[in-house]
């Protein structure tokens, strides 16, 4: 079975806020879907956290290496793409795009073998996983109303991030965290994301250490991106002094970028994004290295429903991945399929057993959010 077609579709019209200094508009395309078709009509889908312009340009380089290749050998084919692009977009748009291709190739492989892809990664260590509802911080009144609503929807784990946190003063930071904790109750999980990969992040090591002590008073499960993404030495020091687990790594691509953070003891938890790092194969390599260093892996999932589906499959096979990120308020998570995500009574999502990544993308929804017709044909 051979690969005969690769298409892409940038999602627009319902892009929600990212909390970025230069804020996203509904028409901003930061998530791009990929579909790959075989000569026997099997179609796999993937997703990339970057703009369709960059994916389109990267595919000009990658498509000739893919067309005519075997649909049965995702790892070999992906390695061929890496090996032939040392000089072009490595770690950037090309690596991001390879992530979406990798996901689509695993989806095809699962479909032609009739297996959920988690089974290829060592079996199913769990049948369900707890999604944490990820939402932007806002003034306490708005944020607590959102949290209350999400708790009523059945979520039992939450992460608040970005927005005013770390940008006003110490008292306001504490007010936000205290309001969140009081709203969700002591029996819910709460994590806090400073959003250090926002432009011109000002939180320094001293701020991060002091803030981590405050977070411990509210039983915060982890403190994410407290520093700028490349501040390796400061992350090492922060982890030594913090009373709460330190996490990060969402903007890193390729396992080689994670290595100094792991060998240096910078994180308790790493958060690779499967739609950026190089795909499922690369994610699993990162997870294996992390395991050797006793570092937990929680997928970064501020992306799409396809990303969430893949994170569920990965968590089925990675012991420490006992949570997945659920980006709340996003049509690209909640409205790409006709089958809505369903939380069970304890706030868990079941890990699908259907072949491939276990997600049915609707062609009409792709058209709705990209104006691209025939994405799955
Ligand atoms: Mg984050």
Boltz pocket constraint, residues with backbone or C-beta under 6 A from the ligand:
constraints:
  - pocket:
      binder: B
      contacts: [[A, 161], [A, 193], [A, 195], [A, 224], [A, 225], [A, 250]]
      max_distance: 6.0
